[in-house]
C-alpha cells in the first residue's frame, strides 16, 4: 500500500532526543515542511454542504455558533487521531485490526469489514454524482460558457481532470494539489471575512464563549449543534486518514508526534475556513434577515452584498470544496478497496509484505476503482435529474455504519496486546462513545423524517 519512493525521502529527521529548544524548533520546522495527509484528509471531508452549513449558521445566528464548529472538529480529531495511532503503533492497516476482533469463536471483525466493503461501492457512487454536479455548477457560476450545456461541459471536464490526477498521479499528486488549493481557499475566505467588516469583539465572543442563541428558538439551536457533532464529526470518511499516512510513508511509531502535528494543522485549517465563512455571513447577511436554502442562494446573496468579489470568492469555495473532495475521497476509497480486496477475497489476496513494496496506484484494483467511481455517475449530467432522495437514503444508511466503525476502533485501541502503552485514555473513549450515541439517534431521526414516521 505504501509508495516506497516517497517513503524513502520522508524518513524522520528528528527524534525526541533532539536538544531543546533548538531541537524543538528544528523538529517543528521539519514537520511543517512535510505535512500533507492532514490537509488531504480535511479536503476529502470538506464538501459544498459544509460551505453552505457554515454560511447558513452565520446568516441565521450571527457569530454565536463559531464555537460549535470548533467543538465538532475536536471530536473529529479525537476519532481520527486514535485511528492513526493504531496504524503507527501496530504496523498494520486499521481494517486489518478490525478483522482481529472476535466474540468467542465468532470472528465478528470479518463481517464488519465485509459490511464496509459492500457499503463503500454505492456510497461513493452516489456521493460522486452529487460532487460532479456541484463541480459543474460552481464552475459555470465563475466562467459560464455560451451554451445551455455549460454546467454539464464543466462537470465532464473536471471529471476527466480528476480521473487523470488519481489514475496516473496517485496520492503524491493529490497531496501537492491539495496544498495549493487549501492555501487559495483559505486566503479567499479570509478576504471575504475582512471585506464584510465584522465585529471583532462579537467574533471573539462567538469563538471563545459557548452560548446557545435564542433568535430561532432554543431547541432549533441545540438541534443544529448536536447535528454538527453527529454528522460532521463521525462518518466513513474517518477511514481516509490512516490510508493517507501510509501512502506518505509514515508507517511506524517514530512518526506518531509528526502525525499528530499534521492532523492538528489540517483540523485548524478547516476550522479557520469554516469560521471565516460564518464571520462573513454573520457580518453581511445576518443583519439583512435573509434565509438561505442552498448553494445557489449563497453565491447570489454574497455577490449582491460584496459584488463581483463575493461571486468569485464563494464560487471558488464551492468549486474547490467539490473538486478536492471528489479527487481525495475517491483516492482514499480506492486505497481502502485495494486493501480490502487484497486481504479479504481469496482469489485476489496478496501478502501484506508484498503489497507494502508496491506502489498502490499501479494496483489493478486501485485503477478499476478509480475508473468506476469517476465515470459511472456521469449519467447525472445528461439526464438533468438531481437524486436528492437517493443522497438522503444513502446518507442515513451510512449513519448506521458509524457504530460499526467506532466500536471496533474502541476495542482494538484499548487492547494492550495490540497497542501496549498507547492504550486509549478515558477522555478518548468518552468522546467516541458520545459520537456513537449521537450518530445512532440522528440515523433514526433522519429515516423518520424521510418516511414521515415521526
C-alpha positions in Angstrom: 0.0 0.0 0.0 2.8 2.4 0.7 4.7 4.3 -2.0 8.2 3.4 -1.1 9.7 6.1 -3.3 8.1 8.8 -1.2 8.8 6.9 2.0 12.5 6.8 1.3 12.7 10.6 1.1 10.5 11.2 4.1 12.2 9.4 6.9 12.1 11.1 10.4 15.0 13.6 10.5 14.4 14.5 14.2 13.8 12.4 17.3 12.6 13.0 20.8 16.3 13.2 21.8 17.0 16.4 19.8 18.3 19.2 22.1 15.9 21.9 23.3 15.0 24.5 22.3 16.9 24.4 19.1 15.9 20.7 18.5 12.3 21.6 19.1 12.4 24.4 16.6 14.2 22.2 14.0 11.8 19.4 14.6 8.7 21.6 14.2 10.1 23.1 11.0 10.7 19.6 9.6 7.2 18.6 10.5 5.7 21.7 8.9 7.5 21.2 5.6 6.4 17.5 5.5 2.7 17.9 6.3 0.3 16.6 3.8 -2.0 13.8 4.8 -3.9 16.1 7.2 -4.6 18.6 4.5 -5.7 15.9 2.0 -8.0 14.4 4.7 -9.6 17.8 5.5 -10.3 18.5 1.9 -11.7 15.0 1.5 -14.4 15.7 4.1 -14.9 19.4 3.2 -17.8 19.4 0.7 -20.1 22.1 -0.6 -22.5 21.1 2.1 -20.0 22.3 4.7 -19.7 25.6 2.9 -23.5 26.1 2.9 -23.8 24.9 6.5 -21.3 27.3 7.9 -22.6 30.2 5.9 -26.2 29.4 7.0 -25.1 29.2 10.6 -23.6 32.7 10.3 -26.6 34.1 8.4 -29.1 32.7 10.9 -27.3 33.1 14.3 -24.6 35.7 13.6 -21.3 34.9 15.4 -22.9 32.7 18.0 -22.1 29.2 16.7 -18.4 29.6 15.8 -17.5 27.7 18.9 -19.8 24.8 17.9 -17.7 24.3 14.7 -14.5 24.1 16.9 -16.2 21.5 19.2 -17.2 19.4 16.2 -13.6 19.4 14.9 -12.2 18.5 18.3 -14.5 15.4 18.3 -13.3 14.5 14.8 -9.7 15.0 15.7 -10.0 12.5 18.6 -11.6 9.8 16.4 -9.2 10.2 13.5 -6.1 10.6 15.7 -7.0 7.4 17.5 -7.3 5.5 14.2 -3.9 6.8 13.0 -2.3 5.9 16.3 -3.3 2.3 15.9 -1.8 2.1 12.4 1.5 3.6 13.5 1.8 1.6 16.7 0.6 -1.8 15.3 2.2 -1.5 11.9 -1.0 -2.8 10.2 -3.9 -1.1 8.5 -7.0 -0.1 10.5 -9.3 -2.6 8.8 -6.7 -5.4 9.4 -7.1 -4.5 13.1 -10.9 -4.7 12.8 -10.6 -8.2 11.4 -8.8 -9.3 14.6 -11.9 -8.8 16.7 -13.6 -12.0 18.0 -16.5 -12.8 20.2 -15.7 -16.2 21.5 -15.3 -18.4 18.4 -17.2 -15.9 16.3 -15.0 -13.7 14.1 -17.1 -10.6 14.4 -14.5 -8.5 12.7 -14.8 -10.3 9.4 -18.5 -9.3 8.9 -17.7 -5.7 10.0 -15.1 -5.4 7.3 -17.3 -7.1 4.7 -20.1 -4.6 5.5 -17.7 -1.7 5.0 -16.6 -3.1 1.6 -20.2 -3.6 0.4 -21.3 -0.1 1.6 -18.3 1.6 0.1 -19.2 0.9 -3.5 -22.7 2.5 -3.7 -21.8 5.2 -1.2 -19.0 6.6 -3.3 -21.1 6.3 -6.5 -23.9 8.4 -5.1 -21.7 11.0 -3.4 -19.7 11.3 -6.6 -22.8 12.0 -8.6 -23.5 15.0 -6.3 -19.9 16.2 -6.4 -19.7 16.1 -10.2 -22.9 18.2 -10.4 -21.5 20.7 -7.9 -18.2 20.9 -9.8 -20.0 21.8 -13.0 -22.5 24.2 -11.4 -19.8 26.2 -9.4 -17.5 26.4 -12.5 -20.5 27.6 -14.5 -21.1 30.4 -12.0 -17.5 31.5 -12.3 -17.0 31.0 -16.1 -20.3 30.4 -17.9 -19.9 29.1 -21.4 -22.1 30.4 -24.3 -24.3 27.3 -24.3 -27.1 25.8 -22.2 -24.8 22.8 -21.6 -22.2 25.0 -19.8 -22.5 23.3 -16.4 -22.5 19.8 -17.9 -19.4 20.6 -20.0 -17.6 21.9 -17.0 -18.6 18.8 -15.0 -17.3 16.5 -17.6 -14.1 18.5 -18.0 -13.3 18.3 -14.3 -14.2 14.7 -14.1 -11.6 13.9 -16.7 -9.0 16.1 -15.0 -9.7 14.4 -11.6 -9.5 11.0 -13.2 -6.1 11.7 -14.7 -4.8 13.0 -11.3 -6.0 10.0 -9.4 -5.3 7.3 -12.0 -1.8 8.3 -13.1 -0.7 10.6 -10.3 -2.0 8.8 -7.3 -1.6 10.1 -3.7 1.5 12.3 -4.3 -0.3 14.3 -7.0 -3.4 14.7 -4.9 -1.4 15.9 -1.9 0.5 18.5 -4.0 -2.8 19.8 -5.4 -4.5 20.0 -2.0 -1.6 22.0 -0.5 -2.1 24.6 -3.2 -5.9 24.6 -3.1 -6.2 24.9 0.7 -3.9 28.0 0.5 -6.0 29.6 -2.2 -9.3 28.7 -0.5 -8.1 29.9 2.9 -6.9 33.2 1.6 -10.2 33.8 -0.3 -12.3 33.0 2.9 -10.1 35.4 5.0 -10.5 38.1 2.3 -14.3 37.6 2.3 -14.4 37.9 6.1 -12.3 41.1 6.1 -14.4 42.7 3.3 -17.6 42.1 5.2 -16.3 44.3 8.1 -17.0 42.0 11.0 -17.4 43.0 14.7 -14.1 41.8 16.3 -15.5 41.7 19.8 -18.6 39.7 18.8 -16.4 37.4 16.6 -14.1 36.6 19.6 -17.0 36.1 21.9 -18.7 33.6 19.5 -15.4 31.8 19.1 -14.3 31.5 22.7 -17.5 31.7 24.8 -20.1 28.8 24.1 -23.7 30.0 24.0 -27.0 28.8 22.6 -28.7 31.6 20.6 -32.3 32.3 21.2 -33.2 34.1 18.0 -34.7 31.0 16.3 -35.7 29.1 19.4 -33.6 27.2 21.9 -34.5 23.8 20.5 -33.5 24.6 16.9 -30.1 25.9 18.0 -29.4 22.9 20.2 -30.5 20.7 17.3 -28.0 22.4 15.0 -25.2 21.9 17.4 -25.9 18.2 18.0 -26.4 17.6 14.3 -23.0 19.2 13.6 -21.4 16.8 16.0 -23.3 13.8 14.8 -23.0 14.3 11.1 -19.7 16.1 10.7 -17.5 14.5 13.4 -18.4 10.9 12.6 -18.5 9.4 9.1 -17.0 6.8 6.8 -14.5 9.5 5.8 -12.8 9.0 9.1 -11.2 5.8 7.5 -9.4 8.0 4.9 -6.6 9.5 7.0 -4.9 6.2 8.1 -4.5 5.3 4.5 -3.1 8.7 3.6 -0.4 8.5 6.2 0.6 5.1 4.9 0.9 6.4 1.4 3.0 9.3 2.8 5.4 6.7 4.1 4.5 7.1 7.8 4.3 3.5 8.9 5.7 3.2 12.5 5.6 4.7 15.9 8.5 7.1 15.3 6.1 9.2 13.2 3.5 9.5 15.9 4.3 13.1 17.0 4.6 14.2 13.4 1.3 12.6 12.6 -0.5 14.4 15.4 1.0 17.7 14.3 -0.1 17.1 10.7 -3.7 16.2 11.7 -3.9 19.1 14.1 -2.7 21.5 11.4 -5.3 20.2 9.0 -8.1 20.5 11.5 -7.0 24.1 12.4 -7.1 25.0 8.7 -10.6 23.6 8.4 -11.7 25.5 11.5 -10.3 28.8 10.2 -12.0 28.4 6.8 -15.4 27.5 8.4 -15.1 30.2 11.0 -14.3 32.8 8.3 -17.4 31.7 6.4 -19.5 32.2 9.5 -18.0 35.5 10.1 -18.6 36.7 6.5 -22.2 35.6 6.6 -22.7 37.0 10.1 -21.5 40.4 9.1 -23.0 40.7 5.6 -26.2 38.6 5.6 -27.4 38.2 9.2 -28.2 41.9 9.6 -30.4 41.7 6.5 -32.5 38.8 7.9 -32.2 36.8 4.7 -32.7 33.0 4.9 -30.6 30.8 2.6 -31.8 27.4 1.3 -28.9 26.2 -0.8 -25.6 26.8 -2.6 -27.2 29.0 -5.3 -28.7 31.3 -2.7 -25.3 31.5 -1.0 -23.5 32.7 -4.1 -26.3 35.0 -5.2 -26.5 36.8 -1.8 -22.8 37.2 -1.4 -22.5 38.5 -4.9 -25.2 41.1 -4.2 -23.7 42.1 -0.9 -20.0 42.0 -1.9 -20.1 42.4 -5.7 -18.0 40.5 -8.2 -15.5 39.6 -5.5 -18.3 37.9 -3.5 -19.2 35.8 -6.6 -15.6 34.8 -7.2 -14.8 34.0 -3.6 -17.8 31.8 -2.9 -17.9 30.3 -6.4 -14.3 29.3 -6.0 -15.0 28.0 -2.5 -17.8 25.8 -3.8 -15.8 24.5 -6.7 -12.7 23.9 -4.5 -14.7 22.0 -1.9 -16.4 19.9 -4.5 -13.4 19.1 -6.7 -11.0 18.4 -3.9 -13.5 16.2 -2.1 -14.0 14.3 -5.4 -10.3 13.5 -6.0 -9.2 13.0 -2.4 -12.2 10.9 -1.3 -12.0 8.7 -4.4 -8.3 8.2 -3.9 -8.9 7.1 -0.3 -11.8 4.9 -1.4 -9.6 3.2 -4.0 -6.9 2.6 -1.4 -9.4 1.1 1.0 -10.9 -1.0 -1.7 -7.5 -2.3 -2.7 -6.6 -3.2 0.9 -9.9 -5.0 1.5 -9.8 -7.0 -1.8 -6.2 -7.9 -1.4 -6.7 -9.1 2.2 -10.3 -10.4 2.2 -11.1 -12.1 -1.1 -9.1 -15.4 -1.6 -8.7 -15.1 -5.3 -7.3 -11.6 -5.0 -5.3 -12.0 -1.8 -1.7 -10.8 -1.8 0.6 -11.0 1.4 0.9 -7.6 3.2 4.7 -7.7 2.9 4.4 -7.9 -0.9 1.9 -5.1 -1.1 4.0 -2.8 1.1 6.8 -2.9 -1.5 4.4 -1.9 -4.3 3.1 1.4 -5.4 -0.6 1.4 -4.7 -1.5 3.5 -7.8 -0.2 0.7 -10.1 -2.5 -2.0 -8.5 -5.3 -3.0 -11.0 -7.9 -2.9 -8.2 -7.0 0.7 -7.4 -7.2 1.6 -11.1 -10.5 -0.1 -11.7 -12.0 1.5 -8.6 -10.9 5.0 -9.7 -12.3 4.4 -13.2 -15.6 3.1 -11.9 -16.2 5.9 -9.4 -15.1 8.5 -11.9 -17.2 7.5 -14.9 -20.2 5.6 -13.6 -22.0 8.7 -12.2 -21.6 10.7 -15.4 -25.2 9.9 -16.5 -26.3 12.5 -13.9 -25.0 15.4 -16.0 -27.0 14.3 -19.1 -30.4 13.4 -17.6 -30.9 16.6 -15.6 -32.1 14.7 -12.6 -30.9 15.6 -9.1 -31.1 12.4 -7.0 -31.7 14.2 -3.7 -33.8 11.4 -2.3 -31.1 8.9 -3.1 -28.4 11.0 -1.4 -30.6 11.2 1.7 -31.2 7.5 1.9 -27.6 6.6 1.4 -26.5 9.3 4.0 -28.9 7.9 6.5 -27.8 4.3 5.9 -24.2 5.3 6.3 -25.0 6.9 9.6 -25.8 3.4 10.9 -22.3 2.3 9.9 -20.7 4.8 12.3 -21.1 2.4 15.3 -19.5 -0.3 13.1 -16.5 1.9 12.7 -16.3 3.4 16.1 -17.0 0.4 18.4 -14.3 -1.9 16.8 -11.9 1.1 17.0 -12.6 1.3 20.7 -11.9 -2.5 21.1 -8.6 -2.6 19.2 -7.2 0.7 20.7 -7.9 -0.4 24.2 -6.2 -3.8 23.7 -2.8 -3.7 25.4 -1.7 -6.7 23.4 -2.1 -4.7 20.3 -1.1 -1.1 21.3 0.7 -1.6 24.6 1.3 1.7 26.4 -0.6 3.6 23.7 -3.9 2.3 25.0 -6.7 4.9 25.0 -7.4 7.1 27.9 -10.8 7.7 29.5 -11.3 11.0 27.6 -10.8 9.5 24.2 -13.1 6.6 25.0 -15.8 9.0 26.2 -15.7 11.2 23.1 -16.0 8.2 20.7 -18.9 6.7 22.7 -20.7 10.1 22.6 -20.3 10.2 18.8 -21.8 6.7 18.5 -24.8 7.7 20.6 -25.4 10.9 18.6 -24.9 9.2 15.3 -27.5 6.5 16.1 -30.0 9.0 17.3 -29.7 11.1 14.1 -29.7 8.0 11.9 -33.2 7.1 13.2 -34.3 10.7 13.2 -33.3 11.1 9.5 -35.1 7.9 8.4 -38.2 9.0 10.4 -38.2 12.4 8.6 -37.9 10.8 5.2 -40.7 8.3 5.7 -42.9 10.5 7.7 -42.9 8.2 10.7 -42.3 10.9 13.3 
